Amino acid sequence: MIALLLLWLAPAAAILLLLLVLRVRSKKLLIGLPFGALLLPLLLLVGIYMARVPIQQGKVMGELGPLLNLLFPAEDLYIPLAEEQLQAGRTTYDFDVSHKYVGNHAVEVYVRSSSRPQWSAERRLKIQVSYFRGGQAIKNMEETEGSPFMGMDQYGYIYSSYRAPLDVPVGVMLYARVSIQGDLEAFLEEHAGAMLAVKKLSDK
């Protein structure tokens, strides 16, 4: 915090010092220029905050989107873009997905539960994900076993993480095909009610 404060004050102090070295006598310049240097970053921050939604959605200055997702997360930021309950015997799932925000995304298998799960390597699934636009494949993600996670009210596995718009476009309806390999029946016995979802991840 102190470092940010010093960074904010430094340009104004440098301008004031330069004016004094140059022996500028105008009070308007001695007050106005340093004050302007202090005010400009604040106005810039206010402007970025007011435009945060278009920035987070990649419409303007999308490079700042992941940072703003962390500072000012939208209410629907982590709501699944698409999801369906896993069914024994069904290994292929199709979704229509439109990525609303820039940043990290992934396919997840999760269970709504606050209890500590049983992690079984033998029963872990593998998932392959492909995205299509207009019938043409734009992103194929290799089969992965996923990384386990544990939240306050859910747990599961994160598969095939990727970034928008680097890997897939933002605001465009895509067709996603998710293929599952492994003993799905045994997995569901251990993780009843498991859901398959396309979700936004944290941009940390």
Summary of the structure (lengths in Angstrom):
residues: 204
radius of gyration: 24.4
end to end distance: 19.2
largest distance: 83.4
contacts: 556
relative contact order: 0.19
helix: 34%
strand: 33%
